[in-house]
Amino acid sequence: MKVNFIDIKAQEKEIGRDSERLIKNVLGRADFVLGQDVKLFEKEFSDYCGTRFALGVNSGTDALFLSLLASGIGRGDEVITPVFTFIATAFAVSYTGAKPVFVDIDECTYNIDPERIEKAITKRTKAIMPVHLYGGPADLGPILKIANRYGLKVIEDAAQAHGALYKGKKVGSFGATGCFSFYPTKNLGGLGDGGIVTTSNKKIYDKLFLLRDCGRKKRYEHLIKGYNSRLDTLQAAVLRVKLKKLDKWNAARRKNARLYDSLLKDTGINTPFESKDCRHVYHQYVIRSKNRDRLLDECRKKGIAAAIYYPLPLHLQPAYKELGYKKGSFRCAEKIAKEVLSLPMHPYLTRQQIECVADTLKKAV
């Protein structure tokens, strides 16, 4: 049985008529840049996350980058980030002229280990950027306490965690800013690149407002050197439709995850961990096995689209060789990178498909 990793076509089929109607409205108004649907979506998304403001930008990477700039991060500063994440997290720091300082991860959650953060803080540290990896919230309680103790900003990388909860509150509402991606494969994905920043800090919001639109407050009056980083109105229109479905889709992902959990129990395969303080939204369903490569090969033979996210921690990426880290610098992340395997996960998986995946893994383990 062929099992797709995601099923964007099924999603588009579900929302097609509503999306087409809003897209047609945009075409009729011709307000393609910072149009009506952008403003409406920003309000709807900030309400959803429980923040005062939200500002649409052109990608999740820019959401991180502009958040750092708006928080005063720049050349000579340091930002603490987990070493196991997509490289855009670190790139956003580098773009500001600051230095990413990597910290190892917790073996259960794959998120930054709060117990290792303090040792990484120096006089140059200005911010901590936890990542809610795979849709599972980082342990924000101790992270926020450390940040408050040292006067550091917390920038949440929530690119994979739309709708996830930490102690009953949406991620993206705890730090100075929350940064989301709308890449098409996300739990809330657009028809191309897009992103948004959430914040309840008016000063940061005002700075972001300038940074994302060429530094201007009004037409041809540019107060600072800004960027061209705007969420397209057509993208916002589609995202407005999808936002109404997000909780339903996340609930389906969680239901699928529970079925995977039960079918893979007692197989020796490590299934995803969810603490009592968190509500995971399973952007990806990630298992761990010392026989990962064999499991992946067997899945591919059977037409099951499993994948590895991420095979190489950031300290071993050639792009960051100048930081001087060596193999063995972050033992937990290096171990996890050799064992993780992402299984098909989306709201439209059938029980039969999940059973097919589980049966394939059981035979190969």
Buried (B, 14 or more C-beta within 10 A) or exposed (E): EEBBBBBBEEBBEBBEEBBEEBBEBBEEEEBEEBBBBBBBBBEBBBEBBBBEBBBBBBBBBBBBBBBBBBBBBEEEBBBBBBBBBBBBBBBBBBBBEBBBBBBBBBBEBBBBBBEBBEEBBEEEBBBBBBBBBBBBBBBBEBBBEBBEEEEBBBBBBBBBBBBBBBEEBBBBBBBBBBBBBBBBEBBBBBBBBBBBBBBBBEEBBEBBBBBBBBBBEEEEEBEEEBBEBBBBBBBBBBBBBBBEBBEEBBEBBBBBBEBBBEBBEEBEBBBBBBEEEBBBBBBBBBBBBBBBEEBBEBBEEBEBBBBBBBEBBBBBBEEBEEBEBEEEBBEBBBBBBBBBBBBBBBBBBEEEBBBBBBEBBBEBB
